[in-house]
């Protein structure tokens, strides 16, 4: 496998907290790897080690063939990093931010301005290029932050929860840019706690929980491992959820129906014919539903199967 990032048995502790507990992963050249997990799962620590910002306690990590501990300068010369929050100077304009970074990277003044103009155009910031960044929207700052990380034309880009705090429109703008980077041949390691984001962007996934890898593979492969169909029931009246849960559990021996924050019940079903039986029993019990149906497994189902809790609940718990 042509891996540009290779991590073996990576360990890192902060006091008594074991942030990374034997992490293994590999990222194929020219792909997007989604590092998925709730807050506190070890995603950011992994990125900081790979970006040479943290020294691991144990294990080994190589980026583009360079050891992150023994050859940090060689790694830094070929990577870009965008953290969870935009790291741009709000007192400068968008163009000046890019020129500043280009000059710090050693580009001559004329080449730095040309590179800044190129990135301003690519990220759709021409209309605001001369404005101070403090006047930018959250989505514009995020796009500028991505542009800054690309000034040095990195072969590998680390994106640590790049859409945290963005509304759906600005999140989609960032997604479009990540897709374009992958098409251009940049290898991307993307951390996220959003299952939809992982589904939209990642060629491969590594799922972390409590500093350990609990699953790895393509999104399709992870769904196939979970297997089967899922029965989804959302009572019309939220107060009926306990009664609906008991009814469904009674029809599927050994099943453990789980409800999300929106009051939707989900359970794996061995027989699609159970849909009709559940509908009949709910009707007989006088329990109206807003939604009832069968679906193929989602990444949320994968996370629920692997951890025993929905991803949304895990994120809230760890926050």
Order of alpha helices (4+ residues) and beta strands (2+ residues): beta-beta-beta-alpha-beta-beta-alpha-beta-alpha-alpha-alpha-beta-alpha-beta-alpha-beta-beta-alpha-beta-alpha-beta-beta-alpha-beta-alpha-alpha
